[in-house]
Amino acid sequence: RPQQATEKVAEEMGRLGSGEPVGQVRDNPALLAIANRISSQIRGINQATHNANEGVSLAQVAEDGAQQVQSGLERLEGLARQAADPALDAGARQALMEEAGQLRGEVAAQARETQYDGHSPLAGSDPITFSTQVEGEGGTRIPAIDLTNPPPVDLSDVGSAAGTAEAMGAEKGRVADHIGRLQGVQQELSETITSLQKTARSLSDAEGNL
């Protein structure tokens, strides 16, 4: 009798929610189906929680790498401003050019070498998606950015040095915006993890009442 079976499942679910014992699962097909469903949901939630934690880790690594890139750009901007001084002699200008060229290479290398689990979040523009939904497709996207090619460095004369300083300042702003996005996605993922864990606890409690 389908209607009676449906009413039985509803009755048992109501007793689960109240914490009232409902007897042996193995002797009750309806309860067994419920138990299997709960177990499946818990497994899905645990996987989604794992994925969300992986997303947080990636975003943290990307943020740390971006902050180091930003620091390098700030130093490059400072060198360019020094080179924009009209009173600078040729020897000092050459020394600044060599230092800036080496530093630019280090900034690019930092972006290339910032990696997590095979992902290079500072060496590409395609976002990296972590599945944080228990059912269906979709998830949280970790934004990516390509910082492997910093603005060119030209300190050969006052005008070129001033232009380099301006370009470095603009790149610093682009990196700062990206850091803000990474911090935002970390907050989003942290809230997702809290919600998933709360749901998992509720399901575990219900499972324990079977």
N, C-alpha and C positions, 0 to 999 in steps of 0.2 A: 504494500500500500504506500505509494509515493508520498501522499500527504502526511501519513503518520510518520514516515521516515524523516521528512523535512521537519515536522514538529519536534521529533526526537532530537535531531541535531541542534535545533534552536534551543531546546530545553537544556541540553548538555552544555552548549556554549554559555548560556545564562548562568549555569552552575559554576562553570569555569571562571567566569568573571566575578562571581561572588566569593570564590575561594572554596566552595563546598566540594568535598570529594565526590568523584563521579564513578568510581569503581575501576575495574580492570579494563585497560584499553584493548588488550588482545581478545577479550570476549565481546567486544562491541565494535562492529564494522564502522559505524558512524564515527565513534571516537577515534578509531584507528586512522580514518581519513583525516580527521581534524589534526591528530598528532603528526601525521606525515606532512600535512600542510604547514603546520607551525615549524617543524624541523627544517623544512625547505626554506621558509622565510628567514629563519635564524641564520642558516648558512649563507643566504643571499645578503643579509645585512652584515654579517661578519666580513664577507668579501668586499662589500661596498665600503665598509669602515677601513679595511686594509688599503684599498685603493685611495681613499681620501687621505689617509696618513702618508701614503707614498706621494700624493700630490703636494701635501704640505712640505715634505722633505725636499722635493724638487724645487718648489717655490722659494724655500729658504736658501738652498744652494745658489739659485739664480740671483736672489737678492744680494747675497754676500758677494758673488762675483761682480754684479753690477755696481755695487758700492766701491769695490776695488778699481773697477774701470773708471768710475766717476772721480776717484781720488787721483788717478793717473792723468785724466783730462784736466783736472784742476792744476796739477803741476805743469802740464804743458801750456796751459793758459798763462800761468805765471812766468814761464820762460819766454813766451812770446811777448808779454808786456815788457819784460826787461829788454828784449831785443828791439822794441819799438822806441827806445830811448835814442834820440838823435846824437847824444854825446858818446854813445858806445863806440869803442875803437874796433878795428877789424879783427884783432885777435880775440877779444871778448865775444864778439858776434859769432865768430867761427866756433868757439867753445860751446856757446849756447846752441848753435845749430847741431853740433854733434851730440850733445846731451839730449836735445829734443828728439832727434832722429832715433836714438836708442830707446828713449822712453816711449815713443809712439809704437815701436815694435813690441815692447813689453805690454802695453795696453791691448794691442791686438791679440797677443798670445794669451793674455788673461781671459779674453772673451772666448777664444777657441778652446781653451783648456777647462773652462767651467762646464763640468759634466755631472750627470747623475743617472746611473743605471742606463747608460747608453744614449741618453738625451743630452743635447747641447743647446740649452735654452738661450744662450747669448750668441749663437752662431747661425741663426735662421729666423725666419719670420712666421713660420707655420705654428699655430698654437698646439700644445700637447694636451690631449684629453684623457682624463681619468674617469672611469665609469663609477659614479657614486649613486646610481639608481638601483634599487633592488630588483625591479622588473622593468622591462623595456630598454630602449636604447637611450643614449645621451649621457651626460656627465658634466664634470667641471673642467673648463678649459684653462690651462696655464698659459698665459701669454708669452710669446717668444719675441726676440728682437735680434737683429744682426749688428753686433758691435765690433766685428772683426776688422773693420776698415775705418779707423778714425780719420778725421779730416787731415788733409795733407799739411805738412809742416814746411813753411817757407819763411825763414828769418833773414833772408839775404839783404833786406833793406827795411827802413822804418815802415813804409806803407804795407809791405808784405807781412811784416811781423804783426802789425795792427790787425790786418785781415785774418791772420792765423789765430790771434787771441779771440777775435769775435766768433770765429768758427768753432773754437773749442768751447766757448761759453754756450753757444747754441747747442752743441752736442751734449754738454753737461745737463742742460735743461731737458733734452730728450731722454737721457738716462734717468734723471730724477722722476720724470713722469712715469717711466716704466717701473721704477722701484715702487712708486705709489700703487700701481696696478697689481704688482706682485704682493704687496702687503694686503691689499683688498681681497685678493683671492685666498690668501692664507686665513683671513678672518672668516670668509665664506665657508671654507673647508672645515675650520674649527667648529663652526656652528652646525655644519652638516654632521660631523662626527658626534657631537653631543646629542643631536636628535636621533641618530642611528643607534647609539648606545642605549638611550632611553627606551626606544622601541624594542630593542633586543632584550632588555631586562624585563619588560612587560610580557613579551612572548615567552621568555624562559619561566616566568612565574606561572603563566597559564599552562605551560607544558608540565610544570611540576605538579599541577593540580589534577593531571590526568590519572 
